[in-house]
Each structure stands twice: as C-alpha cells, then as structure tokens.
C-alpha cells in the first residue's frame, strides 16, 4: 500500500476533518481514508447531476408549471439617525 501526503491543507478543513474523525471514533488518517473510499467507490458511470436528481424526484407529478410570484420593488434601506 502506498502512503500519500497532502500538503497545504486549509486549517479549517483539517479542523472539520478532525472533528468528524472524533465523532466517528476514528483517527484523522482513518477518517480521510473512509471519505476517499466512500467517494471513489461510487460508480462514476452512473453518477447523476443535481438537475437530473431533481427531475427524477418530481417526475411523478407530471407536467406542471409553478405560477410566477409577483414581487414588490426592493425597499430602500432604513437609516436610523439619532
């Protein structure tokens, strides 16, 4: 098995990864390995984009259009002076 090193990892990303690892009872390395495994184990040939997923989710409703919602003009910002 090959080792990899990830340089210049954003501090916030590393922090979130560490918190996720703690939550799942894993080491930082094990958590990163699990994320890579889950992400790369998916069948990329059948991957769908968000638009396709939304279309499939609402396909059973048939053809319909949402009515246009009338909007008011943008209001001016209130300035509170003493």
N, CA, C and O of each residue as an XYZ file, in Angstrom:
328
protein
N       0.849     -1.173      0.000
C       0.000      0.000      0.000
C       0.895      1.237      0.000
O       1.959      1.245      0.618
N       0.456      2.268     -0.691
C       1.247      3.478     -0.839
C       0.776      4.545      0.132
O      -0.422      4.684      0.382
N       1.723      5.300      0.680
C       1.398      6.436      1.534
C       1.262      7.677      0.674
O       1.938      7.815     -0.346
N       0.382      8.582      1.090
C       0.278      9.867      0.410
C       0.383     10.972      1.453
O       0.025     10.787      2.617
N       0.873     12.105      1.018
C       0.984     13.276      1.880
C       0.186     14.391      1.219
O       0.337     14.645      0.024
N      -0.656     15.050      1.991
C      -1.431     16.172      1.479
C      -0.868     17.436      2.100
O      -1.001     17.663      3.302
N      -0.244     18.249      1.277
C       0.374     19.489      1.751
C      -0.593     20.651      1.617
O      -1.541     20.604      0.834
N      -0.340     21.678      2.381
C      -1.091     22.938      2.315
C      -2.593     22.743      2.520
O      -3.405     23.367      1.837
N      -2.950     21.885      3.451
C      -4.352     21.657      3.773
C      -4.855     22.820      4.614
O      -4.234     23.185      5.613
N      -5.964     23.394      4.218
C      -6.553     24.525      4.916
C      -6.805     24.152      6.382
O      -7.278     23.053      6.668
N      -6.489     25.066      7.309
C      -6.649     24.787      8.738
C      -8.091     24.462      9.109
O      -8.341     23.576      9.926
N      -9.041     25.180      8.508
C     -10.448     24.931      8.793
C     -10.860     23.535      8.326
O     -11.590     22.829      9.022
N     -10.389     23.151      7.149
C     -10.705     21.822      6.625
C     -10.113     20.738      7.515
O     -10.767     19.732      7.792
N      -8.892     20.939      7.958
C      -8.258     19.964      8.850
C      -9.019     19.879     10.172
O      -9.200     18.791     10.719
N      -9.461     21.017     10.680
C     -10.227     21.045     11.929
C     -11.534     20.273     11.775
O     -11.895     19.471     12.637
N     -12.245     20.522     10.662
C     -13.516     19.829     10.433
C     -13.307     18.333     10.245
O     -14.122     17.531     10.699
N     -12.222     17.953      9.580
C     -11.899     16.540      9.412
C     -11.605     15.891     10.763
O     -12.025     14.764     11.025
N     -10.880     16.614     11.615
C     -10.557     16.095     12.944
C     -11.825     15.920     13.777
O     -11.980     14.911     14.466
N     -12.733     16.900     13.717
C     -13.993     16.799     14.462
C     -14.833     15.631     13.954
O     -15.449     14.914     14.742
N     -14.856     15.445     12.641
C     -15.611     14.331     12.069
C     -14.999     13.002     12.508
O     -15.721     12.055     12.822
N     -13.673     12.934     12.528
C     -12.987     11.711     12.958
C     -13.316     11.398     14.419
O     -13.593     10.249     14.766
N     -13.283     12.419     15.265
C     -13.613     12.221     16.680
C     -15.051     11.736     16.843
O     -15.326     10.834     17.634
N     -15.964     12.344     16.085
C     -17.380     11.965     16.147
C     -17.573     10.501     15.762
O     -18.410      9.808     16.340
N     -16.792     10.029     14.778
C     -16.922      8.656     14.293
C     -15.974      7.678     14.980
O     -15.930      6.501     14.622
N     -15.216      8.157     15.964
C     -14.306      7.286     16.715
C     -13.148      6.776     15.882
O     -12.707      5.640     16.057
N     -12.653      7.605     14.979
C     -11.542      7.211     14.120
C     -10.389      8.189     14.272
O     -10.538      9.291     14.801
N      -9.247      7.752     13.795
C      -8.115      8.666     13.720
C      -8.305      9.570     12.507
O      -9.138      9.296     11.643
N      -7.539     10.635     12.449
C      -7.604     11.552     11.311
C      -7.313     10.819     10.012
O      -7.985     11.036      9.004
N      -6.322      9.963     10.038
C      -5.942      9.188      8.851
C      -7.048      8.214      8.442
O      -7.365      8.090      7.259
N      -7.632      7.525      9.422
C      -8.707      6.575      9.111
C      -9.936      7.286      8.545
O     -10.599      6.770      7.646
N     -10.232      8.467      9.075
C     -11.384      9.217      8.581
C     -11.159      9.664      7.138
O     -12.061      9.557      6.307
N      -9.969     10.161      6.841
C      -9.648     10.566      5.468
C      -9.719      9.366      4.533
O     -10.206      9.487      3.409
N      -9.243      8.219      4.978
C      -9.295      7.002      4.174
C     -10.745      6.599      3.898
O     -11.085      6.212      2.780
N     -11.598      6.693      4.928
C     -13.011      6.335      4.777
C     -13.712      7.272      3.791
O     -14.497      6.820      2.958
N     -13.436      8.554      3.882
C     -14.041      9.519      2.960
C     -13.604      9.221      1.529
O     -14.428      9.225      0.614
N     -12.332      8.967      1.335
C     -11.841      8.629     -0.006
C     -12.483      7.348     -0.515
O     -12.884      7.268     -1.676
N     -12.580      6.358      0.342
C     -13.161      5.080     -0.066
C     -14.613      5.255     -0.495
O     -15.019      4.776     -1.554
N     -15.394      5.947      0.338
C     -16.816      6.144      0.026
C     -16.972      6.934     -1.258
O     -17.799      6.591     -2.103
N     -16.194      7.978     -1.411
C     -16.302      8.836     -2.591
C     -15.883      8.111     -3.856
O     -16.565      8.213     -4.876
N     -14.791      7.391     -3.813
C     -14.260      6.763     -5.018
C     -14.887      5.405     -5.314
O     -14.753      4.898     -6.428
N     -15.566      4.812     -4.341
C     -16.191      3.510     -4.564
C     -17.491      3.631     -5.348
O     -17.992      2.642     -5.885
N     -18.037      4.845     -5.414
C     -19.265      5.044     -6.173
C     -19.003      4.777     -7.641
O     -17.904      5.013     -8.141
N     -20.012      4.287     -8.321
C     -19.891      4.028     -9.749
C     -20.037      5.352    -10.496
O     -21.142      5.883    -10.611
N     -18.940      5.878    -10.996
C     -18.949      7.179    -11.654
C     -19.678      7.167    -12.983
O     -20.119      8.221    -13.441
N     -19.822      6.017    -13.617
C     -20.515      5.948    -14.894
C     -21.993      6.258    -14.722
O     -22.612      6.812    -15.631
N     -22.569      5.917    -13.583
C     -23.983      6.143    -13.341
C     -24.238      7.399    -12.520
O     -25.364      7.629    -12.080
N     -23.208      8.215    -12.308
C     -23.397      9.396    -11.473
C     -24.345     10.378    -12.152
O     -24.343     10.516    -13.375
N     -25.140     11.045    -11.354
C     -26.135     11.974    -11.857
C     -25.818     13.378    -11.347
O     -25.242     13.551    -10.273
N     -26.196     14.347    -12.123
C     -26.018     15.701    -11.629
C     -27.257     16.133    -10.861
O     -28.262     15.421    -10.855
N     -27.199     17.267    -10.228
C     -28.282     17.728     -9.375
C     -29.583     17.918    -10.153
O     -30.654     17.567     -9.658
N     -29.501     18.462    -11.350
C     -30.701     18.687    -12.157
C     -31.402     17.362    -12.449
O     -32.625     17.269    -12.345
N     -30.638     16.347    -12.810
C     -31.225     15.037    -13.102
C     -31.870     14.447    -11.849
O     -32.952     13.864    -11.927
N     -31.227     14.590    -10.713
C     -31.802     14.084     -9.461
C     -33.119     14.777     -9.126
O     -34.071     14.128     -8.692
N     -33.176     16.086     -9.325
C     -34.413     16.825     -9.061
C     -35.504     16.399    -10.034
O     -36.654     16.215     -9.634
N     -35.157     16.241    -11.300
C     -36.139     15.796    -12.291
C     -36.704     14.429    -11.920
O     -37.911     14.207    -12.018
N     -35.846     13.522    -11.499
C     -36.308     12.186    -11.122
C     -37.187     12.231     -9.877
O     -38.167     11.493     -9.776
N     -36.838     13.095     -8.935
C     -37.589     13.188     -7.678
C     -39.019     13.650     -7.912
O     -39.945     13.169     -7.259
N     -39.203     14.586     -8.847
C     -40.523     15.161     -9.065
C     -41.190     14.678    -10.351
O     -42.182     15.264    -10.785
N     -40.667     13.628    -10.963
C     -41.197     13.128    -12.233
C     -42.631     12.631    -12.109
O     -43.404     12.755    -13.059
N     -43.001     12.075    -10.965
C     -44.337     11.511    -10.810
C     -45.427     12.569    -10.678
O     -46.607     12.219    -10.643
N     -45.077     13.836    -10.604
C     -46.070     14.902    -10.530
C     -46.586     15.302    -11.912
O     -47.559     16.050    -12.012
N     -45.957     14.822    -12.961
C     -46.387     15.165    -14.317
C     -45.931     16.554    -14.712
O     -45.158     17.199    -14.003
N     -46.424     17.005    -15.862
C     -46.043     18.329    -16.341
C     -46.870     19.394    -15.639
O     -48.099     19.328    -15.616
N     -46.208     20.343    -15.086
C     -46.880     21.495    -14.489
C     -45.867     22.627    -14.403
O     -44.656     22.408    -14.422
N     -46.383     23.812    -14.310
C     -45.520     24.974    -14.159
C     -45.915     25.696    -12.892
O     -47.097     25.811    -12.570
N     -44.940     26.169    -12.192
C     -45.219     26.945    -10.998
C     -45.639     28.349    -11.409
O     -45.051     28.935    -12.318
N     -46.645     28.886    -10.749
C     -47.062     30.242    -11.105
C     -45.973     31.249    -10.736
O     -45.236     31.077     -9.765
N     -45.901     32.296    -11.539
C     -44.919     33.338    -11.252
C     -45.402     34.138    -10.056
O     -46.576     34.500     -9.973
N     -44.516     34.405     -9.154
C     -44.864     35.145     -7.946
C     -44.561     36.619     -8.181
O     -43.432     36.990     -8.502
N     -45.588     37.457     -8.017
C     -45.378     38.898     -8.175
C     -44.502     39.394     -7.036
O     -44.685     39.011     -5.880
N     -43.564     40.236     -7.374
C     -42.650     40.756     -6.361
C     -42.763     42.265     -6.281
O     -43.057     42.948     -7.261
N     -42.520     42.752     -5.092
C     -42.501     44.190     -4.883
C     -41.105     44.715     -5.207
O     -40.125     43.971     -5.164
N     -41.028     46.003     -5.531
C     -39.692     46.558     -5.752
C     -38.862     46.477     -4.470
O     -39.408     46.411     -3.369
N     -37.575     46.484     -4.624
C     -36.686     46.436     -3.464
C     -36.889     47.698     -2.637
O     -36.913     48.809     -3.167
N     -37.032     47.512     -1.357
C     -37.242     48.652     -0.460
C     -35.934     49.370     -0.186
O     -34.859     48.774     -0.247
N     -36.037     50.629      0.111
C     -34.835     51.381      0.460
C     -34.403     50.999      1.870
O     -35.217     50.582      2.695
N     -33.152     51.146      2.121
C     -32.596     50.792      3.424
C     -32.958     51.884      4.417
O     -32.797     53.070      4.130
N     -33.437     51.490      5.561
C     -33.757     52.455      6.618
C     -32.482     52.936      7.286
O     -31.607     52.140      7.626
N     -32.387     54.211      7.464
C     -31.222     54.791      8.155
C     -31.718     55.373      9.458
O     -32.540     56.289      9.465
N     -31.224     54.848     10.551
C     -31.649     55.303     11.858
C     -30.613     56.269     12.389
O     -29.492     55.887     12.724
N     -31.009     57.527     12.459
C     -30.107     58.555     12.976
C     -30.599     58.997     14.329
O     -31.796     58.996     14.614
N     -29.649     59.372     15.153
C     -30.027     59.833     16.492
C     -30.503     61.251     16.460
O     -30.863     61.806     17.499
